[in-house]
Amino acid sequence: MNRRSQFKLWFCLIILALLAACAEKTNTVSKYPLMVIAGRNRLLIFDNRVVYAVDESGALLNLDLPKQEDIGNNPAWSPDGRWIAHIYANPRPFSTSDRDLYILDATNYSKNIRVTNNVYPWFSTWSPDSSQIAFCANETKFPYEQAIYVLNVKCILQGESCSPEPTFLIQGNWPDWSPNGKKIAYLDGTNDQIRVVDIHNPNEIITVSQGLKDCGFPKWSPDGKRIALICGQTIYSVDSDGGNLSKLVTGAYHRLLWTPDGKKIAFIGTQILDPNLGGSLDFEGTVSTTAIFMMDANGANVTRITRGNEESIGQIMWIPLNRIIKAP
């Protein structure tokens, strides 16, 4: 082989290596697309709402998403990636509390369907088969308490003309559906404990937070074996039957998510984990400048993901891979 042929061979090998590296980088970037809703302003009582997306390394992603004004509070993607449940103001509200649960068609953003009627919900979660939504709202029998309802929206998703009625499940808040669809983890607001209730037998309840204080935001692991929760500013994980409680990290603000493979946990953290975050005031006068962090499921290797030091991150959620247009 002459010198010219050798040069061509090495040139081709280098190009192939670069293409392989780019493909590997693209796969890594798109492994865990994470949608973020935050307020940006040093004085957060006058914050500017932003919606953006990052991957697990913090790289920004270019996503096919609805406009900010079309997404209400606490959006949640259905597991099949077709719908977004969100809390949205009614088109002609009679009062500031006139809000309801809507589902937005992720293939047609102009299709925003109202599925409740003046119940003023504030959080929802989809069943694993994308046919039901559990949401929390004020329970009419106990107007100063909170309650969890289950709404079967299968007929709406199939395009039928129907008006399903929510079914009361239990008093509580922050529901999260188990991967097998049989149970819901939730916050019992009467004593700030995390409990698990059987969907078909609401009298079957177990407590998994073991007497910890100020608990909330339970999340099932993808295999259904563990539940992560925040008590105070500390994240714990526990077996789904309440055994083997483990302390993971301190410095969480609220909201956490297991990665789809169950190996890591993403969460919203405070300056306890990174003093560069500084502090800003919200309406309650508390420090609320936050960032997204990620750690191994056992609490090791805590890493900051988002980079802004003047954000108040309110919501995070994994989104379907097909929402990615391209990775920069």
Secondary structure, 3 states (H helix, E strand, C coil): CCHHHHHHHHHHHHHHHHHHHHHHHHHHHCCCCEEEEEEECCCHHHCEEEEEEECCCCCECEECCCCHHHCCEEEEECCCCCEEEEEEECCCCCCCCCEEEEEEECCCCCCEEECCCCCCCCEEEECCCCCEEEEEEEECCEEEEEEEEEEECHHHHCCCCCCCCCEEEEECEEEEECCCCCEEEEEECCCCEEEEEECCCCCCEEECCCCCCCEEEEEECCCCCEEEEEECCEEEEEECCCCCCEEEEECEEEEEEECCCCCEEEEEECCCCCHHHCCCECCCCCECCCEEEEEECCCCCCEECCCCCCEEEEEEEECCHHHEEECC
